[in-house]
C-alpha cells in the first residue's frame, strides 16, 4: 500500500501563509523538507507550485488545478484536475508527500498515513490554514523542539503523527 505523507509548517493557529507567501523563514525546516521529500513525488495545488521560483530538484511535482487551460512545461511536473487523479499517478508501494496548500491538505487528510508537521510557536495573520488534526484519528509518535536562535525568529517543534487504524482513511 502506498504511503501518503502530509508535510507542512503551521502556526499555533494553523496558519500556513498569506498572499501565497510563507509567514516565517526557518532554514532548518527547509533542510528537513528537502531531506524528506527528495526522490519522491509531491502533490500540490497550482498556487503552491507557483510560489516556487522553479520546480524543486530531484522530485516529481503533481500539480492539481481546476483550470482546464493551465499548462506546465517542465519535465518533472504532471498536471491533473482532481486529487483522485493525483493519487492515480502514484505507484502501489510508493511514498509521496502532500505539500499544500490549504485546500489540498484538506482534500488529502482522509488519504494520508502520516503527518510531518512543523508547529511554529506563534499565531499569525493568514489567509491559508492547515486543517485541524483530529487526535481520535492521529497519534503523535515523535516530537523534536527547536528553540529560536540567530537564524530562526520563532521556536518550533517537529511533530510526526501516524494514522490510528487504516479504517479511518480512504486507502
HELIX and SHEET records of a PDB file:
HELIX    1   1 UNK A   27  UNK A   37  1                                  11    
HELIX    2   2 UNK A   46  UNK A   50  1                                   5    
HELIX    3   3 UNK A   83  UNK A   87  1                                   5    
HELIX    4   4 UNK A  102  UNK A  108  1                                   7    
HELIX    5   5 UNK A  166  UNK A  168  5                                   3    
SHEET    1   A 8 UNK A  77  UNK A  80  0                                        
SHEET    2   A 8 UNK A  60  UNK A  64  1                                        
SHEET    3   A 8 UNK A  41  UNK A  45  1                                        
SHEET    4   A 8 UNK A  95  UNK A 100  1                                        
SHEET    5   A 8 UNK A   3  UNK A  11  1                                        
SHEET    6   A 8 UNK A 114  UNK A 120  1                                        
SHEET    7   A 8 UNK A 156  UNK A 163 -1                                        
SHEET    8   A 8 UNK A 138  UNK A 146 -1                                        
SHEET    1   B 3 UNK A  21  UNK A  22  0                                        
SHEET    2   B 3 UNK A  15  UNK A  18 -1                                        
SHEET    3   B 3 UNK A 128  UNK A 129 -1                                        
END                                                                             
